[in-house]
Amino acid sequence: MGNREDLLAGAKRCLREQGYDRTSVRDIAAAAGVSTAAIGYHYGSREALLTQALFGLLDEWGDSLGRALAPEAGDDAVRAYERMWEGLVRQFAEHPDLWLATVELFLQGRRQPELRSRVAEGMAEGWRGMGAILESVPEESVSERSARTLGMVQTALMSGVMIQSLGNPENAPSAAEVLEGLRALAKLAGPADS
């Protein structure tokens, strides 16, 4: 690897270990084994490097999460959804650093207007991807309405459970509890035509 790639790998490591706000130029340079001047030369700024590293981590995570949440052969829709929540809860527990990175991305998007549009685009892609998983169709087949309803609501539920898992890992919601709560909410929501 060259300095540019070493810096990106070092920034990813720092993000996972220390988070966005606590990562300094010196931390990244030390993790990459290069001088601090290399950050400016290759990326322009600490923020630009950390943002690229953060999106890189999220892309890697998204790919592995998509594979982990894909339904297994023979699963009916209910079992596939149960399995999805089991996988999500397991991911929250096994990779809290990556989930914390997603929270930090949203915070940085609020502080950096140029980043906000990238975050919004990523959210829309996430809604569509989640809709595709839930409907068992390719992403390009997911309607805009499905992305903005099914995909968005599932993403909101995931985010809420993830925040609770990060905030209190010893008492994090289990998949069974999430599913029981969703079934109770579905009863409260009633039929669509009422």
MODELLER restraints for C-alpha pairs under 7 A, 6 or more apart:
rsr = mdl.restraints
at = mdl.atoms
rsr.add(forms.Gaussian(group=physical.xy_distance, feature=features.Distance(at['CA:3:A'], at['CA:34:A']), mean=6.83, stdev=0.5))
rsr.add(forms.Gaussian(group=physical.xy_distance, feature=features.Distance(at['CA:4:A'], at['CA:42:A']), mean=5.98, stdev=0.5))
rsr.add(forms.Gaussian(group=physical.xy_distance, feature=features.Distance(at['CA:6:A'], at['CA:32:A']), mean=4.99, stdev=0.5))
rsr.add(forms.Gaussian(group=physical.xy_distance, feature=features.Distance(at['CA:7:A'], at['CA:28:A']), mean=6.69, stdev=0.5))
rsr.add(forms.Gaussian(group=physical.xy_distance, feature=features.Distance(at['CA:7:A'], at['CA:29:A']), mean=6.83, stdev=0.5))
rsr.add(forms.Gaussian(group=physical.xy_distance, feature=features.Distance(at['CA:7:A'], at['CA:32:A']), mean=5.09, stdev=0.5))
rsr.add(forms.Gaussian(group=physical.xy_distance, feature=features.Distance(at['CA:8:A'], at['CA:49:A']), mean=6.88, stdev=0.5))
rsr.add(forms.Gaussian(group=physical.xy_distance, feature=features.Distance(at['CA:8:A'], at['CA:53:A']), mean=5.79, stdev=0.5))
rsr.add(forms.Gaussian(group=physical.xy_distance, feature=features.Distance(at['CA:9:A'], at['CA:32:A']), mean=6.96, stdev=0.5))
rsr.add(forms.Gaussian(group=physical.xy_distance, feature=features.Distance(at['CA:10:A'], at['CA:28:A']), mean=5.45, stdev=0.5))
rsr.add(forms.Gaussian(group=physical.xy_distance, feature=features.Distance(at['CA:10:A'], at['CA:31:A']), mean=4.73, stdev=0.5))
rsr.add(forms.Gaussian(group=physical.xy_distance, feature=features.Distance(at['CA:10:A'], at['CA:32:A']), mean=4.62, stdev=0.5))
rsr.add(forms.Gaussian(group=physical.xy_distance, feature=features.Distance(at['CA:11:A'], at['CA:28:A']), mean=5.29, stdev=0.5))
rsr.add(forms.Gaussian(group=physical.xy_distance, feature=features.Distance(at['CA:11:A'], at['CA:50:A']), mean=6.09, stdev=0.5))
rsr.add(forms.Gaussian(group=physical.xy_distance, feature=features.Distance(at['CA:11:A'], at['CA:53:A']), mean=5.99, stdev=0.5))
rsr.add(forms.Gaussian(group=physical.xy_distance, feature=features.Distance(at['CA:12:A'], at['CA:53:A']), mean=5.27, stdev=0.5))
rsr.add(forms.Gaussian(group=physical.xy_distance, feature=features.Distance(at['CA:12:A'], at['CA:54:A']), mean=6.75, stdev=0.5))
rsr.add(forms.Gaussian(group=physical.xy_distance, feature=features.Distance(at['CA:12:A'], at['CA:57:A']), mean=6.72, stdev=0.5))
rsr.add(forms.Gaussian(group=physical.xy_distance, feature=features.Distance(at['CA:14:A'], at['CA:23:A']), mean=6.22, stdev=0.5))
rsr.add(forms.Gaussian(group=physical.xy_distance, feature=features.Distance(at['CA:14:A'], at['CA:28:A']), mean=6.51, stdev=0.5))
rsr.add(forms.Gaussian(group=physical.xy_distance, feature=features.Distance(at['CA:15:A'], at['CA:23:A']), mean=6.87, stdev=0.5))
rsr.add(forms.Gaussian(group=physical.xy_distance, feature=features.Distance(at['CA:16:A'], at['CA:97:A']), mean=5.18, stdev=0.5))
rsr.add(forms.Gaussian(group=physical.xy_distance, feature=features.Distance(at['CA:16:A'], at['CA:98:A']), mean=6.55, stdev=0.5))
rsr.add(forms.Gaussian(group=physical.xy_distance, feature=features.Distance(at['CA:19:A'], at['CA:101:A']), mean=6.78, stdev=0.5))
rsr.add(forms.Gaussian(group=physical.xy_distance, feature=features.Distance(at['CA:20:A'], at['CA:104:A']), mean=6.72, stdev=0.5))
rsr.add(forms.Gaussian(group=physical.xy_distance, feature=features.Distance(at['CA:25:A'], at['CA:36:A']), mean=6.20, stdev=0.5))
rsr.add(forms.Gaussian(group=physical.xy_distance, feature=features.Distance(at['CA:25:A'], at['CA:46:A']), mean=6.15, stdev=0.5))
rsr.add(forms.Gaussian(group=physical.xy_distance, feature=features.Distance(at['CA:26:A'], at['CA:36:A']), mean=6.16, stdev=0.5))
rsr.add(forms.Gaussian(group=physical.xy_distance, feature=features.Distance(at['CA:29:A'], at['CA:35:A']), mean=5.63, stdev=0.5))
rsr.add(forms.Gaussian(group=physical.xy_distance, feature=features.Distance(at['CA:29:A'], at['CA:36:A']), mean=5.27, stdev=0.5))
rsr.add(forms.Gaussian(group=physical.xy_distance, feature=features.Distance(at['CA:39:A'], at['CA:45:A']), mean=6.34, stdev=0.5))
rsr.add(forms.Gaussian(group=physical.xy_distance, feature=features.Distance(at['CA:39:A'], at['CA:46:A']), mean=6.67, stdev=0.5))
rsr.add(forms.Gaussian(group=physical.xy_distance, feature=features.Distance(at['CA:43:A'], at['CA:49:A']), mean=5.57, stdev=0.5))
rsr.add(forms.Gaussian(group=physical.xy_distance, feature=features.Distance(at['CA:54:A'], at['CA:101:A']), mean=7.00, stdev=0.5))
rsr.add(forms.Gaussian(group=physical.xy_distance, feature=features.Distance(at['CA:68:A'], at['CA:87:A']), mean=6.62, stdev=0.5))
rsr.add(forms.Gaussian(group=physical.xy_distance, feature=features.Distance(at['CA:69:A'], at['CA:84:A']), mean=5.06, stdev=0.5))
rsr.add(forms.Gaussian(group=physical.xy_distance, feature=features.Distance(at['CA:69:A'], at['CA:87:A']), mean=6.31, stdev=0.5))
rsr.add(forms.Gaussian(group=physical.xy_distance, feature=features.Distance(at['CA:70:A'], at['CA:133:A']), mean=6.33, stdev=0.5))
rsr.add(forms.Gaussian(group=physical.xy_distance, feature=features.Distance(at['CA:71:A'], at['CA:80:A']), mean=5.13, stdev=0.5))
rsr.add(forms.Gaussian(group=physical.xy_distance, feature=features.Distance(at['CA:85:A'], at['CA:175:A']), mean=5.31, stdev=0.5))
rsr.add(forms.Gaussian(group=physical.xy_distance, feature=features.Distance(at['CA:86:A'], at['CA:175:A']), mean=5.11, stdev=0.5))
rsr.add(forms.Gaussian(group=physical.xy_distance, feature=features.Distance(at['CA:89:A'], at['CA:174:A']), mean=6.54, stdev=0.5))
rsr.add(forms.Gaussian(group=physical.xy_distance, feature=features.Distance(at['CA:89:A'], at['CA:175:A']), mean=6.17, stdev=0.5))
rsr.add(forms.Gaussian(group=physical.xy_distance, feature=features.Distance(at['CA:92:A'], at['CA:99:A']), mean=6.83, stdev=0.5))
rsr.add(forms.Gaussian(group=physical.xy_distance, feature=features.Distance(at['CA:92:A'], at['CA:162:A']), mean=6.16, stdev=0.5))
rsr.add(forms.Gaussian(group=physical.xy_distance, feature=features.Distance(at['CA:92:A'], at['CA:165:A']), mean=6.58, stdev=0.5))
rsr.add(forms.Gaussian(group=physical.xy_distance, feature=features.Distance(at['CA:96:A'], at['CA:166:A']), mean=6.59, stdev=0.5))
rsr.add(forms.Gaussian(group=physical.xy_distance, feature=features.Distance(at['CA:109:A'], at['CA:115:A']), mean=5.04, stdev=0.5))
rsr.add(forms.Gaussian(group=physical.xy_distance, feature=features.Distance(at['CA:109:A'], at['CA:116:A']), mean=4.34, stdev=0.5))
rsr.add(forms.Gaussian(group=physical.xy_distance, feature=features.Distance(at['CA:109:A'], at['CA:119:A']), mean=6.52, stdev=0.5))
rsr.add(forms.Gaussian(group=physical.xy_distance, feature=features.Distance(at['CA:110:A'], at['CA:116:A']), mean=6.42, stdev=0.5))
rsr.add(forms.Gaussian(group=physical.xy_distance, feature=features.Distance(at['CA:127:A'], at['CA:147:A']), mean=5.06, stdev=0.5))
rsr.add(forms.Gaussian(group=physical.xy_distance, feature=features.Distance(at['CA:127:A'], at['CA:148:A']), mean=6.73, stdev=0.5))
rsr.add(forms.Gaussian(group=physical.xy_distance, feature=features.Distance(at['CA:127:A'], at['CA:151:A']), mean=4.20, stdev=0.5))
rsr.add(forms.Gaussian(group=physical.xy_distance, feature=features.Distance(at['CA:127:A'], at['CA:152:A']), mean=5.08, stdev=0.5))
rsr.add(forms.Gaussian(group=physical.xy_distance, feature=features.Distance(at['CA:127:A'], at['CA:155:A']), mean=6.60, stdev=0.5))
rsr.add(forms.Gaussian(group=physical.xy_distance, feature=features.Distance(at['CA:128:A'], at['CA:139:A']), mean=6.13, stdev=0.5))
rsr.add(forms.Gaussian(group=physical.xy_distance, feature=features.Distance(at['CA:128:A'], at['CA:142:A']), mean=6.40, stdev=0.5))
rsr.add(forms.Gaussian(group=physical.xy_distance, feature=features.Distance(at['CA:128:A'], at['CA:147:A']), mean=4.66, stdev=0.5))
rsr.add(forms.Gaussian(group=physical.xy_distance, feature=features.Distance(at['CA:128:A'], at['CA:151:A']), mean=5.98, stdev=0.5))
rsr.add(forms.Gaussian(group=physical.xy_distance, feature=features.Distance(at['CA:129:A'], at['CA:139:A']), mean=5.77, stdev=0.5))
rsr.add(forms.Gaussian(group=physical.xy_distance, feature=features.Distance(at['CA:130:A'], at['CA:151:A']), mean=4.97, stdev=0.5))
rsr.add(forms.Gaussian(group=physical.xy_distance, feature=features.Distance(at['CA:131:A'], at['CA:142:A']), mean=6.40, stdev=0.5))
rsr.add(forms.Gaussian(group=physical.xy_distance, feature=features.Distance(at['CA:131:A'], at['CA:146:A']), mean=6.34, stdev=0.5))
rsr.add(forms.Gaussian(group=physical.xy_distance, feature=features.Distance(at['CA:131:A'], at['CA:147:A']), mean=5.54, stdev=0.5))
rsr.add(forms.Gaussian(group=physical.xy_distance, feature=features.Distance(at['CA:131:A'], at['CA:150:A']), mean=6.00, stdev=0.5))
rsr.add(forms.Gaussian(group=physical.xy_distance, feature=features.Distance(at['CA:131:A'], at['CA:151:A']), mean=4.40, stdev=0.5))
rsr.add(forms.Gaussian(group=physical.xy_distance, feature=features.Distance(at['CA:132:A'], at['CA:138:A']), mean=5.68, stdev=0.5))
rsr.add(forms.Gaussian(group=physical.xy_distance, feature=features.Distance(at['CA:132:A'], at['CA:139:A']), mean=4.99, stdev=0.5))
rsr.add(forms.Gaussian(group=physical.xy_distance, feature=features.Distance(at['CA:132:A'], at['CA:142:A']), mean=5.99, stdev=0.5))
rsr.add(forms.Gaussian(group=physical.xy_distance, feature=features.Distance(at['CA:161:A'], at['CA:173:A']), mean=6.80, stdev=0.5))
rsr.add(forms.Gaussian(group=physical.xy_distance, feature=features.Distance(at['CA:164:A'], at['CA:172:A']), mean=6.23, stdev=0.5))
rsr.add(forms.Gaussian(group=physical.xy_distance, feature=features.Distance(at['CA:165:A'], at['CA:172:A']), mean=4.52, stdev=0.5))
rsr.add(forms.Gaussian(group=physical.xy_distance, feature=features.Distance(at['CA:165:A'], at['CA:173:A']), mean=6.72, stdev=0.5))
